[in-house]
Amino acid sequence: MLKTVQDWARANKLLFSLSAGGLILILILGIVTLVLKLNQSHTTPTSTKSSSQSTSLPTYPAPAVKFNSYQISDAAKALKVPDQVKQYLLRAHFSDSDVKAFSRAFGLNDYYLDESGQAVASNVSDVNNQGLMNFDKTTGFFSYRSYGLIQPSASSSGTINAAVSYLSDVGLTDPTIGCNHSYQQTTLPGVTFVECHRQWDKLGLPLVNLPGVLNIPENQTFTATRPGDVAEFSLLDPSIASVSAYGVLKPTDNGKSRPSDFNTVTVGLWGGTNIYSLSSNLRTIISSSVVTNLLTPDEALQAFKDQKAEVSLTLPTGQGSFDFAKAYPNNQALAQTATINKLYLVYLEKPHDQAQTDYSPYYLIQGTANLSSGYTVKFVQVLSAIKK
């Protein structure tokens, strides 16, 4: 018998996780974390050890990228900018009062901070409202697990409508969010998960994270997909079944991991309308305004040519692993000429453990370059689309 809220919470604690596509994606994520800290100086290579192995996995600072010139494809020159582009102000950092008020919407009445300083809210006394929530006060991301009998306040038919109704009950709705995907897990029979994302057409621009864009095969484009769609190169997850997107069964998506590492709210329901769980890594939008001083695509391309990229990521092309030191001697990615294949206007999502204060428009280029080291790399670079 668990005697205290803290004991009960530790026994049932739900943790956020971010799937990683093997060593390459782990490396990419490490690079982007370092690059986004633009004022951080370079460090010497270090190594980390697994608790179960004696071998070391080398880690490296992000290589400095320098392309002396650019060739621009016709496709990159063809970008059409929307008539209206918005900038969104986001909520970052949440007080204890904020979290307490939010958790009360879930029927949770006990509250404390765990060993890492994150918020834990729970209810162990009310049979109907038994549940546990872990809340990240920096980002606003949380996960909630119901152990009671929670249902949406409004009756509705279908699991997606029930999920939307419950999101409204707890204040997790805004005009940009759409709930268009559902699936089941073979490990949790009887539970259906409804997946919701901020829709790009409602935001006005695609919302992307740079490691994800860099990991897309050169012959594909991320704008051909919608939030929640499963990519061909997605990792496998044999437990995923009965996937549906926009009301259509997607058997080809079964057995593949869900694209829920950012911009996602997932509601689990059992018995059709009973809430099993709810997790969110959506940023909270406070307000929006129209950008009136936007760079034109031509101005952006010229800025890239003038070496004004704010973040640059590269990855050697081809299959298998590569020798980092050989690909990037002296921790540099140098090329005489780089080819810009595509130009996009996007919003950028920061790494999942970082606070974010806004969604501002950025120009993003994708391309390839032949490095002086002999390696061919694909690259992404971004710069602010707002005139300084």
KOLNU-79180 format. One line per 3 residues: number of its first residue (from 1); their letters; for each residue x, y, z of N, C-alpha, C. Coordinates in steps of 0.02 Angstrom, whole numbers, m for minus. Layout:
// KOLNU-79180
NUM) a) X/Y/Z/X/Y/Z/X/Y/Z ~ ... .
***
This chain:
// KOLNU-79180
1) mlk) 43/m60/0/0/0/0/44/62/0 ~ 33/107/m49/72/168/m52/42/218/m3 ~ 82/246/41/56/285/96/57/360/82 .
4) tvq) 98/383/35/102/455/23/95/469/m51 ~ 77/531/m66/72/552/m136/139/544/m171 ~ 194/561/m136/260/556/m167/277/484/m184 .
7) dwa) 262/437/m139/274/366/m154/234/344/m215 ~ 171/364/m216/127/343/m271/151/372/m337 ~ 172/436/m335/195/468/m397/259/436/m423 .
10) ran) 306/421/m377/368/390/m400/355/322/m431 ~ 306/287/m404/292/220/m429/259/221/m497 ~ 227/278/m514/189/281/m577/215/335/m624 .
13) kll) 273/362/m610/295/422/m646/300/410/m721 ~ 272/457/m759/275/453/m832/328/502/m855 ~ 372/481/m898/427/523/m922/418/536/m996 .
16) fsl) 438/596/m1017/439/611/m1088/498/576/m1120 ~ 489/556/m1182/544/524/m1218/545/550/m1289 ~ 603/548/m1319/611/569/m1388/646/514/m1426 .
19) sag) 612/485/m1474/641/430/m1512/701/455/m1551 ~ 751/413/m1556/811/431/m1594/825/378/m1645 ~ 839/400/m1705/849/353/m1760/920/329/m1764 .
22) gli) 944/296/m1712/1011/268/m1715/1063/321/m1703 ~ 1125/302/m1715/1181/345/m1700/1179/410/m1739 ~ 1157/408/m1803/1158/467/m1844/1112/520/m1815 .
25) lil) 1051/501/m1798/1004/550/m1772/1025/575/m1703 ~ 1054/530/m1663/1080/552/m1598/1133/606/m1608 ~ 1176/595/m1657/1228/644/m1672/1198/709/m1694 .
28) ilg) 1147/705/m1738/1114/766/m1763/1085/806/m1705 ~ 1050/771/m1660/1019/805/m1605/1070/839/m1560 ~ 1127/806/m1551/1180/837/m1512/1207/899/m1546 .
31) ivt) 1213/896/m1613/1238/953/m1650/1190/1012/m1646 ~ 1126/999/m1656/1080/1056/m1657/1074/1088/m1589 ~ 1079/1050/m1536/1078/1079/m1469/1136/1127/m1459 .
34) lvl) 1195/1106/m1485/1253/1148/m1478/1248/1209/m1523 ~ 1225/1199/m1585/1223/1255/m1631/1175/1309/m1609 ~ 1118/1289/m1581/1068/1338/m1562/1091/1381/m1503 .
37) kln) 1141/1358/m1468/1171/1400/m1416/1225/1441/m1450 ~ 1204/1492/m1486/1249/1526/m1533/1308/1560/m1499 ~ 1301/1576/m1437/1356/1611/m1403/1403/1565/m1367 .
40) qsh) 1390/1499/m1372/1432/1452/m1335/1496/1438/m1375 ~ 1553/1441/m1344/1616/1429/m1378/1625/1356/m1393 ~ 1669/1341/m1443/1683/1271/m1460/1721/1237/m1403 .
43) ttp) 1708/1172/m1396/1743/1133/m1345/1779/1076/m1378 ~ 1823/1045/m1341/1860/989/m1368/1818/927/m1365 ~ 1831/878/m1411/1791/816/m1410/1795/782/m1342 .
46) tst) 1737/753/m1323/1733/716/m1261/1705/647/m1276 ~ 1701/605/m1227/1670/539/m1237/1626/523/m1179 ~ 1574/483/m1192/1528/461/m1140/1528/386/m1138 .
49) kss) 1513/357/m1080/1511/285/m1072/1442/262/m1052 ~ 1420/209/m1084/1358/178/m1064/1368/143/m998 ~ 1315/141/m958/1319/109/m893/1327/33/m900 .
52) sqs) 1309/6/m959/1312/m66/m967/1369/m88/m1013 ~ 1408/m40/m1040/1462/m57/m1085/1523/m17/m1067 ~ 1581/m43/m1086/1643/m9/m1072/1667/31/m1132 .
55) tsl) 1634/25/m1190/1655/62/m1249/1633/134/m1244 ~ 1671/180/m1276/1656/251/m1273/1625/273/m1339 ~ 1577/317/m1335/1545/346/m1392/1570/418/m1399 .
58) pty) 1609/434/m1451/1636/501/m1456/1582/552/m1473 ~ 1587/610/m1444/1542/665/m1461/1584/724/m1482 ~ 1556/766/m1526/1594/820/m1555/1553/884/m1554 .
61) pap) 1587/941/m1550/1551/1004/m1559/1529/1012/m1631 ~ 1480/1054/m1643/1456/1063/m1712/1512/1091/m1756 ~ 1522/1062/m1815/1575/1089/m1860/1556/1158/m1886 .
64) avk) 1606/1200/m1892/1596/1265/m1922/1586/1256/m1997 ~ 1533/1288/m2024/1515/1280/m2094/1535/1342/m2133 ~ 1571/1332/m2189/1592/1388/m2232/1588/1365/m2304 .
67) fns) 1539/1393/m2340/1533/1382/m2412/1551/1447/m2446 ~ 1602/1447/m2488/1626/1509/m2519/1576/1540/m2567 ~ 1537/1498/m2600/1487/1524/m2648/1429/1475/m2652 .
70) yqi) 1374/1499/m2681/1314/1459/m2688/1290/1459/m2760 ~ 1266/1401/m2782/1227/1397/m2843/1155/1387/m2823 ~ 1110/1424/m2855/1040/1423/m2834/998/1391/m2889 .
73) sda) 961/1339/m2870/919/1304/m2919/857/1345/m2935 ~ 826/1329/m2992/765/1363/m3011/709/1350/m2959 ~ 709/1289/m2930/658/1273/m2880/664/1319/m2819 .
76) aka) 726/1335/m2799/736/1379/m2742/713/1450/m2757 ~ 718/1470/m2820/698/1537/m2839/623/1544/m2846 ~ 587/1488/m2845/515/1489/m2860/471/1498/m2798 .
79) lkv) 500/1507/m2739/460/1512/m2678/412/1571/m2682 ~ 348/1559/m2666/298/1611/m2662/281/1623/m2588 ~ 287/1684/m2566/274/1702/m2496/200/1717/m2487 .
82) pdq) 169/1691/m2434/98/1707/m2421/87/1782/m2415 ~ 26/1803/m2430/9/1874/m2425/16/1899/m2354 ~ 4/1855/m2305/9/1875/m2234/48/1822/m2196 .
85) vkq) 98/1844/m2160/138/1800/m2118/135/1825/m2046 ~ 121/1779/m2000/113/1798/m1930/175/1780/m1888 ~ 181/1814/m1833/229/1797/m1781/189/1782/m1718 .
88) yll) 206/1727/m1684/167/1705/m1626/209/1714/m1562 ~ 178/1743/m1512/209/1749/m1446/190/1687/m1406 ~ 240/1653/m1377/229/1591/m1341/240/1600/m1267 .
91) rah) 208/1558/m1229/217/1557/m1156/278/1515/m1139 ~ 324/1543/m1102/382/1506/m1078/388/1517/m1003 ~ 399/1464/m966/407/1465/m893/338/1473/m859 .
94) fsd) 322/1426/m817/258/1422/m784/270/1422/m708 ~ 230/1461/m672/237/1464/m600/200/1406/m567 ~ 213/1395/m503/176/1344/m466/101/1358/m468 .
97) sdv) 82/1421/m464/11/1439/m466/m20/1421/m534 ~ 19/1432/m587/m5/1414/m654/m20/1339/m658 ~ 28/1300/m634/22/1227/m640/m34/1201/m595 .
100) kaf) m40/1229/m536/m94/1207/m490/m162/1221/m522 ~ m170/1280/m551/m234/1297/m582/m249/1251/m640 ~ m198/1236/m680/m207/1192/m738/m225/1121/m715 .
103) sra) m190/1096/m665/m201/1027/m644/m269/1017/m611 ~ m297/1070/m583/m364/1064/m553/m417/1048/m606 ~ m405/1067/m669/m452/1050/m722/m454/974/m734 .
106) fgl) m403/939/m711/m400/866/m716/m424/832/m652 ~ m447/871/m604/m469/843/m541/m412/826/m494 ~ m354/856/m504/m295/841/m462/m288/894/m408 .
109) ndy) m283/872/m346/m284/920/m291/m222/920/m248 ~ m175/874/m260/m112/873/m222/m55/895/m269 ~ m5/929/m240/46/959/m282/112/961/m244 .
112) yld) 166/945/m280/233/953/m251/284/956/m307 ~ 346/972/m291/400/973/m339/443/911/m328 ~ 462/878/m383/503/818/m376/576/837/m368 .
115) esg) 620/786/m368/691/797/m355/724/844/m406 ~ 697/847/m468/726/889/m520/694/958/m522 ~ 646/971/m477/613/1036/m475/553/1042/m520 .
118) qav) 534/986/m552/475/987/m595/412/973/m554 ~ 356/994/m582/293/991/m544/260/923/m551 ~ 233/899/m497/194/837/m496/127/852/m462 .
121) asn) 73/838/m497/6/847/m468/m29/780/m468 ~ m70/767/m418/m101/701/m412/m166/705/m373 ~ m201/649/m376/m260/638/m334/m262/564/m319 .
124) vsd) m255/546/m256/m257/475/m237/m317/459/m193 ~ m357/510/m178/m412/499/m130/m480/492/m164 ~ m491/529/m218/m556/527/m253/m554/472/m306 .
127) vnn) m596/422/m298/m594/364/m343/m603/385/m415 ~ m649/431/m428/m663/451/m496/m608/493/m527 ~ m572/531/m486/m522/578/m511/m450/556/m497 .
130) qgl) m440/494/m478/m371/471/m466/m330/481/m529 ~ m271/511/m520/m229/524/m578/m163/556/m558 ~ m119/561/m606/m52/587/m594/m30/628/m654 .
133) mnf) m1/686/m641/25/729/m694/96/750/m679 ~ 140/746/m728/207/775/m725/208/834/m773 ~ 231/892/m748/227/954/m786/295/988/m787 .
136) dkt) 321/1002/m847/384/1037/m854/371/1112/m852 ~ 394/1144/m800/379/1215/m790/417/1261/m837 ~ 468/1235/m871/505/1275/m920/469/1279/m987 .
139) tgf) 445/1222/m1010/415/1218/m1077/339/1216/m1078 ~ 309/1193/m1022/237/1182/m1022/217/1114/m1047 ~ 265/1071/m1062/250/1003/m1084/229/962/m1023 .
142) fsy) 183/915/m1032/161/875/m976/137/807/m999 ~ 132/761/m952/98/698/m965/53/682/m906 ~ m6/656/m922/m58/643/m871/m83/572/m882 .
145) rsy) m93/537/m826/m121/469/m827/m179/466/m779 ~ m236/447/m805/m295/440/m763/m300/369/m736 ~ m315/364/m671/m329/299/m640/m401/296/m615 .
148) gli) m441/346/m636/m510/350/m614/m559/340/m671 ~ m614/375/m668/m667/371/m719/m681/442/m744 ~ m637/465/m787/m643/533/m814/m674/530/m883 .
151) qps) m723/572/m895/m755/577/m960/m763/650/m980 ~ m766/664/m1045/m779/733/m1067/m846/757/m1041 ~ m851/821/m1029/m914/848/m1001/m970/846/m1052 .
154) ass) m953/853/m1117/m1005/851/m1169/m1006/782/m1201 ~ m1066/755/m1209/m1072/690/m1242/m1056/698/m1316 ~ m1022/648/m1344/m1003/652/m1415/m995/581/m1441 .
157) sgt) m1003/575/m1506/m996/509/m1538/m927/504/m1570 ~ m894/448/m1559/m828/437/m1589/m773/459/m1543 ~ m717/424/m1547/m660/439/m1503/m629/506/m1518 .
160) ina) m624/525/m1581/m594/590/m1598/m636/647/m1570 ~ m701/644/m1577/m744/696/m1548/m739/697/m1472 ~ m734/638/m1442/m726/636/m1369/m661/668/m1347 .
163) avs) m607/655/m1385/m542/685/m1369/m545/761/m1376 ~ m575/785/m1429/m580/857/m1440/m621/889/m1384 ~ m674/856/m1363/m715/882/m1308/m676/887/m1244 .
166) yls) m635/836/m1229/m597/837/m1167/m542/891/m1170 ~ m511/899/m1227/m461/952/m1234/m492/1020/m1220 ~ m554/1029/m1242/m589/1091/m1227/m602/1098/m1152 .
169) dvg) m619/1043/m1119/m632/1044/m1047/m571/1069/m1008 ~ m511/1049/m1029/m451/1066/m991/m414/1127/m1020 ~ m445/1159/m1070/m416/1221/m1096/m358/1212/m1144 .
172) ltd) m358/1156/m1180/m303/1143/m1227/m326/1148/m1299 ~ m363/1198/m1315/m385/1208/m1384/m369/1278/m1407 ~ m354/1285/m1470/m350/1349/m1503/m362/1337/m1578 .
175) pti) m373/1390/m1618/m393/1380/m1687/m341/1344/m1731 ~ m279/1338/m1708/m227/1307/m1750/m223/1231/m1740 ~ m257/1203/m1690/m249/1132/m1673/m302/1091/m1709 .
178) gcn) m279/1036/m1740/m325/989/m1771/m311/919/m1747 ~ m364/880/m1736/m357/810/m1713/m380/765/m1770 ~ m332/740/m1808/m347/705/m1870/m318/634/m1874 .
181) hsy) m284/611/m1822/m253/545/m1823/m273/505/m1761 ~ m280/440/m1770/m292/395/m1714/m256/329/m1727 ~ m243/293/m1673/m210/228/m1678/m220/190/m1614 .
184) qqt) m201/127/m1615/m202/85/m1556/m133/55/m1545 ~ m123/28/m1485/m61/m7/m1470/m78/m78/m1447 ~ m44/m126/m1476/m58/m196/m1458/m42/m210/m1386 .
187) tlp) 1/m169/m1356/19/m179/m1285/m33/m150/m1238 ~ m82/m112/m1265/m134/m82/m1223/m202/m95/m1256 ~ m225/m158/m1255/m288/m174/m1288/m346/m134/m1257 .
190) gvt) m389/m110/m1301/m448/m73/m1278/m438/2/m1274 ~ m375/25/m1284/m361/97/m1281/m349/123/m1352 ~ m383/177/m1369/m372/211/m1433/m340/279/m1420 .
193) fve) m288/296/m1458/m253/359/m1449/m271/406/m1506 ~ m291/466/m1488/m306/519/m1536/m249/569/m1535 ~ m223/584/m1594/m164/627/m1599/m183/693/m1631 .
196) chr) m163/747/m1599/m180/815/m1622/m116/855/m1633 ~ m117/898/m1683/m58/938/m1701/m80/1009/m1720 ~ m35/1055/m1714/m47/1121/m1744/m41/1113/m1820 .
199) qwd) m92/1133/m1855/m95/1124/m1927/m58/1181/m1962 ~ m17/1162/m2011/24/1212/m2045/m18/1264/m2082 ~ m74/1242/m2111/m115/1290/m2148/m148/1340/m2101 .
202) klg) m161/1319/m2039/m191/1365/m1990/m139/1410/m1958 ~ m77/1385/m1949/m23/1428/m1926/m2/1478/m1979 ~ m5/1455/m2042/15/1497/m2098/79/1474/m2131 .
205) lpl) 121/1437/m2093/185/1411/m2119/198/1343/m2088 ~ 241/1302/m2120/261/1239/m2088/299/1252/m2023 ~ 288/1209/m1974/324/1210/m1910/370/1150/m1909 .
208) vnl) 436/1162/m1908/484/1108/m1916/538/1112/m1863 ~ 572/1055/m1851/634/1057/m1814/691/1038/m1861 ~ 749/1069/m1853/803/1062/m1902/830/991/m1908 .
211) pgv) 840/953/m1853/864/885/m1862/816/843/m1905 ~ 751/854/m1896/703/817/m1936/709/834/m2010 ~ 717/898/m2026/724/919/m2096/789/890/m2125 .
214) lni) 843/893/m2088/906/867/m2113/903/792/m2126 ~ 862/757/m2089/859/684/m2095/814/661/m2153 ~ 780/707/m2185/737/689/m2241/780/671/m2302 .
217) pen) 765/615/m2336/803/597/m2396/802/653/m2448 ~ 857/658/m2487/864/713/m2534/808/715/m2586 ~ 779/658/m2602/727/656/m2654/657/668/m2627 .
220) qtf) 652/689/m2564/586/702/m2534/584/773/m2508 ~ 524/798/m2497/513/865/m2470/464/862/m2412 ~ 479/898/m2358/435/893/m2299/368/928/m2311 .
223) tat) 365/974/m2359/301/1009/m2372/251/964/m2407 ~ 272/905/m2430/225/858/m2461/186/819/m2409 ~ 203/827/m2345/169/791/m2291/128/840/m2249 .
226) rpg) 89/812/m2203/51/852/m2156/72/831/m2085 ~ 64/875/m2035/80/856/m1967/44/791/m1947 ~ 82/743/m1922/53/679/m1902/61/625/m1954 .
229) dva) 78/644/m2016/89/593/m2068/154/556/m2054 ~ 155/492/m2068/213/450/m2055/257/448/m2118 ~ 321/461/m2109/368/461/m2165/390/390/m2181 .
232) efs) 413/380/m2243/435/313/m2264/494/289/m2222 ~ 537/336/m2200/597/317/m2163/587/316/m2088 ~ 524/318/m2065/511/317/m1993/536/253/m1960 .
235) lld) 553/259/m1896/575/201/m1858/517/152/m1850 ~ 534/89/m1838/482/38/m1830/459/35/m1757 ~ 394/24/m1748/365/12/m1683/310/m40/m1693 .
238) psi) 325/m104/m1681/277/m157/m1695/211/m151/m1656 ~ 210/m111/m1603/149/m107/m1562/96/m62/m1594 ~ 115/m20/m1642/67/27/m1672/22/m8/m1722 .
241) asv) m44/0/m1713/m92/m35/m1756/m153/9/m1767 ~ m194/m9/m1817/m258/24/m1832/m250/99/m1841 ~ m198/120/m1876/m186/191/m1887/m238/220/m1935 .
244) say) m265/277/m1917/m313/312/m1960/m291/385/m1966 ~ m295/413/m2026/m278/483/m2038/m333/516/m2077 ~ m360/570/m2051/m413/607/m2084/m471/561/m2103 .
247) gvl) m487/515/m2058/m544/471/m2067/m533/412/m2113 ~ m471/401/m2135/m455/346/m2181/m404/300/m2147 ~ m418/235/m2147/m370/187/m2120/m305/188/m2160 .
250) kpt) m249/185/m2125/m183/188/m2156/m142/126/m2137 ~ m157/68/m2167/m121/7/m2148/m46/11/m2159 ~ m23/52/m2206/49/59/m2218/84/94/m2160 .
253) dng) 45/129/m2117/75/163/m2059/78/118/m1998 ~ 44/61/m2000/47/15/m1944/119/m11/m1936 ~ 140/m19/m1873/207/m44/m1860/262/8/m1865 .
256) ksr) 243/72/m1872/291/126/m1875/280/174/m1818 ~ 335/201/m1792/330/247/m1735/292/310/m1754 ~ 257/339/m1707/218/398/m1720/262/460/m1720 .
259) psd) 248/508/m1764/287/570/m1767/263/620/m1715 ~ 277/605/m1652/249/644/m1597/303/674/m1552 ~ 364/683/m1580/418/709/m1537/412/784/m1525 .
262) fnt) 369/819/m1564/354/889/m1549/287/906/m1582 ~ 258/963/m1563/196/987/m1593/140/935/m1589 ~ 132/903/m1532/84/849/m1527/48/847/m1459 .
265) vtv) m17/838/m1462/m57/818/m1403/m86/750/m1418 ~ m77/703/m1372/m104/635/m1381/m151/619/m1324 ~ m214/601/m1341/m265/583/m1292/m279/509/m1298 .
268) glw) m271/472/m1243/m289/402/m1241/m357/392/m1211 ~ m399/351/m1244/m467/339/m1220/m481/264/m1219 ~ m516/241/m1167/m538/172/m1164/m614/171/m1158 .
271) ggt) m643/119/m1185/m716/115/m1185/m749/169/m1226 ~ m712/200/m1271/m740/251/m1315/m736/321/m1289 ~ m752/331/m1224/m755/399/m1198/m718/409/m1131 .
274) niy) m693/357/m1101/m657/364/m1037/m585/384/m1050 ~ m561/435/m1014/m493/460/m1025/m443/414/m991 ~ m396/390/m1030/m342/348/m1005/m279/390/m992 .
277) sls) m263/434/m1039/m202/474/m1032/m206/535/m1077 ~ m162/583/m1063/m156/642/m1105/m85/667/m1099 ~ m51/676/m1154/17/704/m1153/22/759/m1205 .
280) snl) 63/809/m1190/69/865/m1236/140/892/m1237 ~ 166/904/m1297/227/942/m1306/214/1001/m1353 ~ 153/1027/m1349/135/1088/m1386/158/1149/m1347 .
283) rti) 185/1197/m1382/198/1262/m1351/132/1300/m1343 ~ 128/1342/m1293/66/1380/m1280/69/1447/m1315 ~ 22/1459/m1361/19/1523/m1396/m19/1574/m1354 .
286) iss) 12/1633/m1345/m20/1687/m1307/m56/1735/m1354 ~ m21/1755/m1408/m50/1803/m1454/m13/1798/m1521 ~ m39/1833/m1571/m7/1834/m1636/m12/1904/m1666 .
289) svv) 33/1919/m1712/33/1983/m1747/59/1973/m1818 ~ 40/2016/m1862/61/2011/m1932/130/2043/m1940 ~ 175/2007/m1973/243/2033/m1986/239/2082/m2045 .
292) tnl) 263/2142/m2034/260/2193/m2086/327/2208/m2118 ~ 381/2181/m2090/448/2195/m2117/483/2130/m2136 ~ 452/2092/m2181/476/2027/m2201/526/2033/m2258 .
295) ltp) 581/1996/m2253/628/1991/m2309/594/1958/m2368 ~ 610/1979/m2428/587/1944/m2487/630/1882/m2498 ~ 607/1833/m2537/649/1775/m2552/715/1794/m2583 .
298) dea) 715/1843/m2629/778/1864/m2660/826/1893/m2608 ~ 799/1933/m2562/841/1962/m2509/868/1907/m2464 ~ 828/1856/m2450/851/1801/m2408/906/1761/m2443 .
301) lqa) 898/1746/m2507/950/1709/m2543/1015/1749/m2545 ~ 1010/1814/m2553/1070/1855/m2553/1103/1854/m2484 ~ 1063/1854/m2431/1091/1851/m2364/1128/1785/m2352 .
304) fkd) 1100/1729/m2377/1136/1666/m2371/1202/1670/m2409 ~ 1202/1699/m2469/1263/1705/m2508/1314/1749/m2472 ~ 1289/1796/m2432/1333/1841/m2394/1354/1811/m2327 .
307) qka) 1344/1746/m2319/1366/1710/m2258/1330/1732/m2195 ~ 1266/1747/m2201/1228/1771/m2143/1183/1718/m2112 ~ 1193/1655/m2130/1153/1601/m2099/1164/1602/m2024 .
310) evs) 1110/1593/m1986/1114/1594/m1913/1126/1524/m1885 ~ 1103/1473/m1918/1115/1404/m1897/1128/1363/m1960 ~ 1179/1320/m1957/1197/1277/m2013/1209/1207/m1988 .
313) ltl) 1177/1158/m2020/1186/1088/m2003/1203/1049/m2067 ~ 1248/1002/m2062/1267/960/m2119/1267/887/m2099 ~ 1260/843/m2148/1262/771/m2137/1287/737/m2200 .
316) ptg) 1340/696/m2196/1364/659/m2255/1309/617/m2285 ~ 1306/615/m2351/1256/575/m2386/1279/503/m2391 ~ 1235/459/m2413/1252/389/m2420/1228/347/m2362 .
319) qgs) 1240/283/m2366/1217/235/m2316/1273/221/m2265 ~ 1251/200/m2205/1299/177/m2155/1329/234/m2115 ~ 1379/217/m2075/1412/265/m2031/1468/301/m2068 .
322) fdf) 1496/352/m2037/1552/388/m2067/1600/409/m2013 ~ 1661/424/m2032/1713/447/m1986/1708/522/m1979 ~ 1685/545/m1921/1674/617/m1911/1738/657/m1922 .
325) aka) 1793/632/m1896/1856/670/m1901/1879/676/m1973 ~ 1866/625/m2013/1886/628/m2084/1838/673/m2124 ~ 1774/669/m2108/1726/710/m2144/1735/783/m2128 .
328) ypn) 1751/798/m2064/1758/867/m2042/1826/878/m2009 ~ 1880/879/m2048/1946/891/m2019/1949/960/m1986 ~ 1981/962/m1928/1984/1024/m1888/1914/1050/m1871 .
331) nqa) 1866/1003/m1870/1797/1019/m1852/1768/1074/m1897 ~ 1781/1067/m1963/1757/1116/m2010/1723/1080/m2069 ~ 1671/1111/m2095/1638/1089/m2156/1650/1143/m2209 .
334) laq) 1701/1131/m2250/1722/1182/m2299/1708/1159/m2370 ~ 1681/1204/m2410/1668/1188/m2481/1675/1252/m2522 ~ 1701/1244/m2583/1705/1301/m2628/1635/1323/m2650 .
337) tat) 1593/1274/m2665/1526/1291/m2691/1474/1244/m2660 ~ 1418/1272/m2641/1361/1233/m2617/1301/1248/m2663 ~ 1259/1198/m2672/1200/1205/m2714/1138/1210/m2671 .
340) ink) 1100/1264/m2678/1037/1272/m2643/983/1241/m2686 ~ 954/1186/m2661/902/1151/m2699/832/1176/m2684 ~ 820/1197/m2621/753/1218/m2601/758/1276/m2552 .
343) lyl) 709/1320/m2555/702/1376/m2509/632/1374/m2480 ~ 627/1379/m2413/562/1376/m2379/556/1435/m2331 ~ 495/1452/m2315/480/1498/m2261/445/1458/m2207 .
346) vyl) 473/1456/m2146/449/1410/m2095/450/1443/m2026 ~ 419/1407/m1978/430/1420/m1907/475/1364/m1881 ~ 518/1381/m1833/565/1333/m1805/545/1313/m1735 .
349) ekp) 548/1249/m1721/538/1222/m1654/606/1211/m1621 ~ 615/1238/m1561/677/1227/m1525/680/1156/m1497 ~ 739/1133/m1476/744/1067/m1443/694/1062/m1386 .
352) hdq) 671/1000/m1372/614/990/m1328/627/1009/m1256 ~ 690/1017/m1236/704/1035/m1166/717/1109/m1157 ~ 706/1149/m1209/721/1220/m1205/656/1261/m1206 .
355) aqt) 656/1316/m1167/601/1363/m1170/601/1398/m1237 ~ 542/1417/m1260/536/1453/m1324/486/1509/m1316 ~ 505/1569/m1337/463/1627/m1324/422/1649/m1385 .
358) dys) 438/1623/m1444/400/1643/m1503/408/1593/m1560 ~ 360/1595/m1606/367/1566/m1672/373/1624/m1720 ~ 434/1636/m1742/447/1688/m1791/465/1656/m1858 .
361) pyy) 451/1690/m1914/467/1660/m1979/542/1659/m1993 ~ 564/1604/m2022/633/1596/m2043/635/1571/m2115 ~ 684/1593/m2152/698/1562/m2217/745/1504/m2205 .
364) liq) 729/1449/m2237/768/1387/m2230/788/1363/m2300 ~ 852/1348/m2308/875/1319/m2371/899/1247/m2359 ~ 887/1205/m2409/913/1137/m2411/956/1131/m2473 .
367) gta) 1011/1094/m2466/1054/1085/m2524/1108/1033/m2512 ~ 1156/1032/m2557/1212/985/m2553/1276/1022/m2568 ~ 1331/994/m2543/1397/1023/m2555/1449/968/m2554 .
370) nls) 1500/976/m2595/1558/931/m2595/1613/963/m2553 ~ 1625/935/m2494/1673/964/m2448/1744/953/m2473 ~ 1788/995/m2449/1859/988/m2466/1888/924/m2439 .
373) sgy) 1854/893/m2390/1876/829/m2362/1861/770/m2408 ~ 1823/783/m2461/1804/730/m2507/1734/702/m2495 ~ 1703/720/m2440/1636/697/m2425/1583/743/m2458 .
376) tvk) 1529/713/m2479/1470/751/m2502/1421/754/m2444 ~ 1397/814/m2430/1350/823/m2374/1286/855/m2400 ~ 1232/839/m2366/1172/880/m2373/1172/929/m2315 .
379) fvq) 1139/986/m2324/1141/1037/m2272/1075/1073/m2267 ~ 1063/1102/m2208/1009/1150/m2199/1040/1210/m2165 ~ 1016/1269/m2185/1036/1332/m2154/974/1375/m2146 .
382) vls) 974/1416/m2094/917/1460/m2082/941/1529/m2064 ~ 898/1577/m2078/908/1646/m2054/839/1678/m2044 ~ 837/1726/m1999/774/1759/m1984/745/1793/m2046 .
385) aik) 680/1786/m2055/647/1817/m2112/624/1889/m2097 ~ 637/1911/m2036/617/1979/m2017/676/2026/m2026 ~ 666/2081/m2060/720/2128/m2072/744/2158/m2006 .
388) k) 809/2164/m2001/838/2192/m1939/827/2266/m1936 .
***
